[in-house]
Amino acid sequence: MGRHRLRPPSAEPAQGVAVRQLLPLAAIAVVVTVLAWANVLPRWPGLPHLVALPPLDLFADLRVLLTRATSVPAFVLFLALVLTLRVLVMAVMLGGLSWRRVRLAASFYGVLLLPMLIAAEVDYIAFAVLYARPFWIVVASVAILVLLAGPVPWQGSTRMRTALTRTWRGGLRVGILLPYGAVVVLLGVATDVWPGSTVILVPISALATGVTIWLLSRPPRSGALLRLAVAGVAFLAAGSAFVATRQHEPPPPPSAREGSLMVMSGISSSSGHGAVFHTRPEHFGLTCEQMYYYSYKGPGDGQPRGFAKCPIRTGAPFEAHHTRRPMEEQAAVFAEQVRGLPRPLRVMAHSHSAWVVWMAVADGMAPEVDVLILNGPFQESIQGYPPPGENAPGKVAGDLLRVFMWAANHFGALVEPDAPATRATLGDPGTPPAIFARPLPPGVRAIALHAAADLPLQPSGWRLPVEHNACPLRVAHTELPKSDAIREEVNRFLDGRPPPPCPPWRDWGAAMTRGFSVPAAPNLHPWS
């Protein structure tokens, strides 16, 4: 007896998860598969995440609940049920229902609930307002949370502090989690290549999760912290290389052109303030005398110059609220402002204004337009948001969107989700495709220039019905109008020169992150 001291349970070495303990995961996979086949669960690329390694499963749960719950009480009720189920399943997988295991599982999901709820809501907002930057922040944040928290429950201790210590000493188990992350990415790619495979991939995802849990429950091999350091250095090197290779050499200046150019800023801009005001006319063979600026307020005798590279000689001064007036009015005042401008008339529209100019030209309101240059257009929206006070799918996500926008407006965001223009183009996901479904008049040339980072928001494809869709550019959406890459593509198009070959990997980022999207609105089927 003197030689055999009892060791407290928290100090016991990890014993490993037995295969039979993973049976609840298999049961969850069967339930998810059946409910998806029955259309109870949405068949979207994130469906395999419902049987992913915690906390990625929680991120998937919240994306479904936020976009499908029709009221706040329904959201709270189903969230409580889902959390209870997740806690019990994890406790059983840890070795059986006991107070200590339930406490560990409840602590795990309880701590991660708020960050994952925020991530799921921001993910929804990115798709609802068609702004890619929040989406990429979510992808990075969720990946970090999974890397930090994924190994914790499986370290052979029912005490959170001990499990955290073992996770760190095990080098965050990057040798296991990085291959698992690659599998998660490949599952998203598979849903992009074979849209009908989503349900079939659920059992595969569950198998990958089960193998990962089993490996995480084994004692780590020696050199764990070294592997973590090597992974960190490799990540920093890859990130640096990615940033360094985004640089684009300025193209040679084009020959002088006749005619004129009107530029149109995006929503929430104001006179002289917006990305498109940085456009230099000499980059396109023009002078300031040939340069015109669209005003959302209407015709006038000039506007404050702000950041504009040329004096703004026409149009009435406008503020952010003018960009949110009804879309029909925006198209009408555009038609008024292009009358009498020198031909050939080229119009460079950025983001929201691409819808405005397309409406005006396609409906025959602006026959003076000869060429459309669309910077960052969105031909698709998979999520809208119900009107205030209406109980419908997405009710909770829409209400939280308004709270987020209210907070963001205190930092200069100037977003009003229920203003006429935003309500029409963002609140109703059917509007963007309806606008671009209208054919342009014969003889109107058009080029669409897309930011590669925007492509995840367009699951049905990014190509518009135009003469040329430029190869997706490694430029941020807000930087498109002033980038050197735009100069080269536009001048080549205006000169009638053929475009260079498009590297096939330019749109791989969209496929690789497809699983991190939110379910589409119930009446839309972009992945069918």
Secondary structure by P-SEA (a helix, b strand, c coil): cccbbbbccccccccccccccaaaaaaaaaaaaaaaaacccccccccccccccaaaaaaaaaaaaaaccccaaaaaaaaaaaaaaaaaaaaaaaccccaaaaaaaaaaaaaaaaaaaaaaaaaaaaaaaccaaaaaaaaaaaaaaaaacccccccccccaaaaaaaaaaaccccccaaaaaaaaaaaaaaaaacccccccaaaaaaaaaaaaaaaaacccccaaaaaaaaaaaaaaaaaaaaaaaccccccccccccccbbbbbbcccccccccccccccccccccccccbbbbbcccccccccccccccccccccccccccccccaaaaaaaaaaaaccccccbbbbbcccaaaaaaaaaaacccccccbbbbccccccccbbbccccccccaaaaaaaaaaaaaaaaaaccccccccaaaaacccccccccccccccccccccbbbbbcccccccccccccccccccccccccccccccccaaaaaaaaaaaacccccccccccaaaaaaaccccccccccccccc
